[in-house]
Amino acid sequence: NHERKLSAYFKERASTLAQIQFVGEPKNFNGIVSFLVKNIHPHDVASFLANSNIAVRAGHHCAQPLLESMGIPATVRVSFSIYNSKNDVDKIIDALIELKKFWS
């Protein structure tokens, strides 16, 4: 339940950023959210976030045929767990805002 609440909070906050595109909209979601940042490769997003001490995954996530069929080279995946808080979500959002400024 905690993980779902953090994912929902992340999606709520990230949806206000024009550059964020979510990949997949499962009815029953958990602590994992896959997304893209428009015009920035997912590996570049992950590297930028890593410089802010934010750990995410970028890649195919064992779904290469699906992503290829969608025309998506890779995604960024954020995973929340019991040790995360809303402050962690806010930190990611702030970093994504900085990423867009940096990349513009």
Contact map, one row per residue, 1 for C-alpha under 8 A:
11111000000000000000000000000000000000000000000000000000000000000000000000000000000000000000000000000000
11111100000000000000000000000000000000000000000000000000000000000000000000000000110000000000000000000000
11111110000000000000000000000110000000000000000000000000000000000000000000000001110000000000000000000000
11111111000000000000000000001110000000000000000000000000000000000000000000000000000000000000000000000000
11111111100000000000000000000000000000000000000000000000000000000000000000000000000000000000000000000000
01111111110000000000000000000010000000000000000000000000000000000000000000000001000111001000000000000000
00111111111000000000000000000111100000000000000000000000000000000000000000000001000000000000000000000000
00011111111100000000000000000000000000000000000000000000000000000000000000000000000000000000000000000000
00001111111110000000000000000000000000000000000000000000000000000000000000000000000001001000000000000000
00000111111111000000000000000000000000000000000000000000000000000000000000000000000000001100100000000000
00000011111111100000000000000000100000000000000000000000000000000000000000000000000000000000000000000000
00000001111111110000000000000000000000000000000000000000000000000000000000000000000000000000000000000000
00000000111111111000000000000000000000000000000000000000000000000000000000000000000000000000100000000000
00000000011111111001000000000000000000000000000000000000000000000000000000000000000000000000100000000000
00000000001111111101100000000000000000000000000000000000000000000000000000000000000000000000000000000000
00000000000111111100000000000000000000000000000000000000000000000000000000000000000000000000000000000000
00000000000011111111000000000000000000000000000000000000000000000000000000000000000000000000000010000000
00000000000000111111000000000000000000000000000000000000000000000000000000000000000000000000000000000000
00000000000000001111100000000000000011000000000000000000000000000000000000000000000000000000000000010000
00000000000001101111110000000000001111000000000000000000000000000000000000000000000000000000000000000000
00000000000000100011111000000000001111000000000000000000000000000000000000000000000000000000000000000000
00000000000000000001111110000000111100000000000000000000000000000000000000000000000000000000000000000000
00000000000000000000111110000000111100000000000000000000000000000000000000100000000000000000000000000000
00000000000000000000011111000000010000000000000000000000000000000000000000000000000000000000000000000000
00000000000000000000011111101000000000000000000000000000000000000000000000000000000000000000000000000000
00000000000000000000000111111000000000000000000000000000000000000000000000000000000000000000000000000000
00000000000000000000000011111000000000000000000000000000000000000000000000000000000000000000000000000000
00000000000000000000000001111100000000000000000000000000000000000000000000000000000000000000000000000000
00010000000000000000000011111111000000000000000000000000000000000000000000000000000000000000000000000000
00110010000000000000000000011111000000000000000000000000000000000000000000000000000000000000000000000000
00110110000000000000000000001111100000000000000000000000000000000000000000000011100000000000000000000000
00000010000000000000000000001111110000000000000000000000000000000000000000001111000000000000000000000000
00000010001000000000011000000011111000000000000000000000000000000000000000001110000000000000000000000000
00000000000000000000011100000001111100000000000000000000000000000000000000111100000000000000000000000000
00000000000000000001111000000000111110000000000000000000000000000000000000111000000000000000000000000000
00000000000000000001111000000000011111011100000000000000000000000000000000110000000000000000000000000000
00000000000000000011100000000000001111111100100000000000000000000000000000000000000000000000000000000000
00000000000000000011100000000000000111110000000000000000000000000000000000000000000000000000000000000000
00000000000000000000000000000000000011111000000000000000000000000000000000000000000000000000000000000000
00000000000000000000000000000000000111111101100000000000000000000000000000000000000000000000000000000010
00000000000000000000000000000000000110111111100000000000000000000000000001000000000000000000000000000000
00000000000000000000000000000000000110011111110000000000011000000000000001110000000000000000000000000000
00000000000000000000000000000000000000001111111000000000011000000000000000010000000000000000000000000000
00000000000000000000000000000000000000011111111100000000000000000000000000000000000000000000000000000000
00000000000000000000000000000000000010011111111110000000000000000000000000010000000000000000000000100000
00000000000000000000000000000000000000000111111111000011110000000000000000010000000000000000000000000000
00000000000000000000000000000000000000000011111111100000000000000000000000000000000000000000000000000000
00000000000000000000000000000000000000000001111111110000000000000000000000000000000000000000000000100000
00000000000000000000000000000000000000000000111111111111000000000000000000000000000000000001001100000000
00000000000000000000000000000000000000000000011111111111000000000000000000000000000000000000000000000000
00000000000000000000000000000000000000000000001111111100000000000000000000000000000000000000000000000000
00000000000000000000000000000000000000000000000111111100000000000000000000000000000000000000001000000000
00000000000000000000000000000000000000000000000011111110000000000000000000000000000000000000000000000000
00000000000000000000000000000000000000000000000011111111000000000000000000000000000000000001000000000000
00000000000000000000000000000000000000000000010011001111100000000000000000000100000000000000000000000000
00000000000000000000000000000000000000000000010011000111110000000000000000011110000000000000000000000000
00000000000000000000000000000000000000000000010000000011111000000000000000011100000000000000000000000000
00000000000000000000000000000000000000000110010000000001111110000000000001111000000000000000000000000000
00000000000000000000000000000000000000000110000000000000111110000000000011110000000000000000000000000000
00000000000000000000000000000000000000000000000000000000011111110010000011100000000000000000000000000000
00000000000000000000000000000000000000000000000000000000011111110000000000000000000000000000000000000000
00000000000000000000000000000000000000000000000000000000000111110000000000000000000000000000000000000000
00000000000000000000000000000000000000000000000000000000000111111110000000000000000000000000000000000000
00000000000000000000000000000000000000000000000000000000000111111111000000000000000000000000000000000000
00000000000000000000000000000000000000000000000000000000000000111111100000000000000000000000000000000000
00000000000000000000000000000000000000000000000000000000000000111111110000000000000000000000000000000000
00000000000000000000000000000000000000000000000000000000000100111111111111000000000000000000000000000000
00000000000000000000000000000000000000000000000000000000000000011111111110000000000000000000000000000000
00000000000000000000000000000000000000000000000000000000000000001111111100000000000000000000000000000000
00000000000000000000000000000000000000000000000000000000000000000111111100000000000000000000000000000000
00000000000000000000000000000000000000000000000000000000000000000011111110000000000000000000000000000000
00000000000000000000000000000000000000000000000000000000000000000011111111100000000000000000000000000000
00000000000000000000000000000000000000000000000000000000001100000011001111100000000000000000000000000000
00000000000000000000000000000000000000001100000000000000011100000010000111110000000000000000000000000000
00000000000000000000001000000000011100000100000000000000011100000000000111111000000000000000000000000000
00000000000000000000000000000000011100000110110000000001111000000000000001111100000000000000000000000000
00000000000000000000000000000001111000000000000000000001110000000000000000111110000000000000000000000000
00000000000000000000000000000001110000000000000000000011100000000000000000011111000000000000000000000000
00000000000000000000000000000011100000000000000000000001000000000000000000001111100000000000000000000000
00100110000000000000000000000011000000000000000000000000000000000000000000000111111100000000000000000000
01100000000000000000000000000010000000000000000000000000000000000000000000000011111100000000000000000000
01100000000000000000000000000000000000000000000000000000000000000000000000000001111110000000000000000000
00000000000000000000000000000000000000000000000000000000000000000000000000000001111110000000000000000000
00000100000000000000000000000000000000000000000000000000000000000000000000000001111111110000000000000000
00000100000000000000000000000000000000000000000000000000000000000000000000000000011111111000000000000000
00000100100000000000000000000000000000000000000000000000000000000000000000000000000111111100000000000000
00000000000000000000000000000000000000000000000000000000000000000000000000000000000111111110000000000000
00000000000000000000000000000000000000000000000000000000000000000000000000000000000111111111000000000000
00000100110000000000000000000000000000000000000000000000000000000000000000000000000011111111100000000000
00000000010000000000000000000000000000000000000000000000000000000000000000000000000001111111110000000000
00000000000000000000000000000000000000000000000000000000000000000000000000000000000000111111111000000000
00000000000000000000000000000000000000000000000010000100000000000000000000000000000000011111111100000000
00000000010011000000000000000000000000000000000000000000000000000000000000000000000000001111111110000000
00000000000000000000000000000000000000000000000000000000000000000000000000000000000000000111111111000000
00000000000000000000000000000000000000000000000010010000000000000000000000000000000000000011111111100000
00000000000000000000000000000000000000000000000010000000000000000000000000000000000000000001111111110000
00000000000000001000000000000000000000000000000000000000000000000000000000000000000000000000111111111000
00000000000000000000000000000000000000000000000000000000000000000000000000000000000000000000011111111100
00000000000000000000000000000000000000000000100100000000000000000000000000000000000000000000001111111110
00000000000000000010000000000000000000000000000000000000000000000000000000000000000000000000000111111111
00000000000000000000000000000000000000000000000000000000000000000000000000000000000000000000000011111111
00000000000000000000000000000000000000000000000000000000000000000000000000000000000000000000000001111111
00000000000000000000000000000000000000010000000000000000000000000000000000000000000000000000000000111111
00000000000000000000000000000000000000000000000000000000000000000000000000000000000000000000000000011111
